[in-house]
């Protein structure tokens, strides 16, 4: 009989750093000789995280079109599909960054319906310091109280809270966050780490050797507030092809394409006082990949993955979650694409673009204890 598959779900607010963390955790498990698979999740197809993880050699299935909780069968089917090729030892699952209530709608229904097929590890939620410092302090993080309600509920249902990006924080900032979390969310284990540098990742890896705690109750969630909070965000996924106009030239920098698109949007969204929850661009040419991102309106554009290559043709995947009407967000993205294409001497053609507000979450299952 096969051993149970380790199921690890890592939640957290938009732009918290879940994908980087999952990639590094996968490497730790692989170093133990375990076969690791990843399930990503988004409200629409064309997810940067999926392509990024695949580019790093990981086996990834994507559940697109709705969150895990509203497509329970999509999640289980994605996990079953892995077994048609090779049975996983570990499955890492990354839910949509604006989702909560995942213990009641995913973890418990899995335990009830799939029995001993999986062993559930503690549910960890990644805290994004840039918004977290403001929201936990009560001054507001650029979103409405309804959107911040989701942030708080994510922390409330966690077993482990991961304070990420400590390489970017002062010791005083880290201590303040630890104090606020201890006061507002007592009983949770808090691990301060850096998914980027790997600092203190050993502590989390050790925590994932234990089983999830038994839940006596599920948390109360006001789905009206939850739905309104999600609907506050404009959601956009786009795929754009860039081709150098001078076929005889050296082409354009893949890194400059990625950072140019994010920077152009950072400036235009900033002018409109539109808070960014998550903005990520992946540019690829063959096997070469560049990724740039913006985690909030006050942060600089970051090149998180550099290819340092020139190319004459590239595909850009753009994911944006912004406090802005979807129609306006589409205009801003199209304007940024045109501006960067002109600057780099390329033509740009949009292959796919979806822009919308997330619909009301309607879970497939919801367990109550």
ZIFENQUI-V623004 format. One record per backbone hydrogen bond with DSSP energy under -1.0 kcal/mol. CO is the residue of the C=O (numbers start at 1). NH is the residue of the N-H. If there is no record, write none. Layout:
co=CO nh=NH
co=CO nh=NH
//
This chain:
co=5 nh=119
co=6 nh=91
co=7 nh=121
co=8 nh=93
co=9 nh=124
co=11 nh=126
co=13 nh=16
co=17 nh=21
co=18 nh=22
co=19 nh=23
co=20 nh=24
co=21 nh=25
co=22 nh=26
co=23 nh=27
co=24 nh=28
co=25 nh=29
co=26 nh=30
co=27 nh=31
co=29 nh=32
co=29 nh=34
co=30 nh=33
co=35 nh=89
co=35 nh=90
co=37 nh=92
co=38 nh=61
co=39 nh=94
co=40 nh=63
co=47 nh=51
co=48 nh=52
co=49 nh=53
co=50 nh=54
co=51 nh=55
co=53 nh=58
co=54 nh=57
co=59 nh=38
co=61 nh=40
co=63 nh=42
co=68 nh=71
co=69 nh=364
co=71 nh=75
co=72 nh=76
co=73 nh=77
co=74 nh=78
co=75 nh=79
co=76 nh=80
co=77 nh=81
co=81 nh=84
co=82 nh=85
co=82 nh=86
co=89 nh=6
co=90 nh=37
co=91 nh=8
co=92 nh=39
co=93 nh=10
co=96 nh=99
co=101 nh=105
co=102 nh=106
co=102 nh=107
co=103 nh=108
co=104 nh=367
co=106 nh=110
co=107 nh=111
co=108 nh=112
co=109 nh=113
co=110 nh=114
co=114 nh=117
co=117 nh=5
co=119 nh=7
co=120 nh=212
co=123 nh=159
co=123 nh=160
co=124 nh=11
co=125 nh=162
co=127 nh=164
co=128 nh=132
co=129 nh=133
co=131 nh=135
co=132 nh=136
co=134 nh=139
co=134 nh=140
co=144 nh=148
co=145 nh=149
co=147 nh=151
co=148 nh=152
co=149 nh=153
co=150 nh=154
co=151 nh=155
co=152 nh=156
co=153 nh=157
co=159 nh=189
co=160 nh=125
co=161 nh=191
co=162 nh=127
co=162 nh=164
co=163 nh=193
co=165 nh=168
co=170 nh=174
co=171 nh=175
co=172 nh=176
co=173 nh=177
co=174 nh=178
co=175 nh=179
co=176 nh=180
co=177 nh=181
co=178 nh=182
co=179 nh=183
co=180 nh=184
co=181 nh=185
co=185 nh=188
co=189 nh=161
co=191 nh=163
co=193 nh=166
co=194 nh=198
co=198 nh=201
co=199 nh=194
co=201 nh=205
co=202 nh=206
co=203 nh=207
co=204 nh=208
co=206 nh=209
co=207 nh=210
co=221 nh=223
co=222 nh=226
co=223 nh=227
co=224 nh=228
co=225 nh=229
co=226 nh=230
co=227 nh=231
co=230 nh=233
co=234 nh=322
co=235 nh=356
co=236 nh=320
co=237 nh=354
co=238 nh=318
co=239 nh=351
co=239 nh=352
co=240 nh=316
co=241 nh=349
co=242 nh=314
co=243 nh=347
co=246 nh=249
co=252 nh=311
co=253 nh=257
co=254 nh=258
co=255 nh=259
co=256 nh=260
co=257 nh=261
co=258 nh=262
co=259 nh=263
co=260 nh=264
co=261 nh=265
co=262 nh=266
co=263 nh=267
co=264 nh=268
co=265 nh=269
co=266 nh=270
co=267 nh=271
co=269 nh=274
co=270 nh=273
co=275 nh=323
co=278 nh=321
co=279 nh=294
co=280 nh=319
co=281 nh=292
co=282 nh=317
co=283 nh=290
co=284 nh=315
co=285 nh=288
co=288 nh=285
co=290 nh=283
co=291 nh=304
co=291 nh=305
co=292 nh=281
co=293 nh=302
co=294 nh=279
co=296 nh=299
co=302 nh=293
co=305 nh=291
co=309 nh=254
co=311 nh=252
co=312 nh=244
co=314 nh=242
co=315 nh=284
co=316 nh=240
co=317 nh=282
co=318 nh=238
co=319 nh=280
co=320 nh=236
co=321 nh=277
co=321 nh=278
co=322 nh=234
co=322 nh=324
co=325 nh=329
co=326 nh=330
co=327 nh=331
co=328 nh=332
co=329 nh=333
co=330 nh=334
co=331 nh=335
co=332 nh=336
co=333 nh=337
co=334 nh=338
co=335 nh=339
co=336 nh=340
co=337 nh=341
co=338 nh=342
co=339 nh=343
co=340 nh=344
co=341 nh=346
co=345 nh=245
co=347 nh=243
co=349 nh=241
co=352 nh=239
co=354 nh=237
co=356 nh=235
//
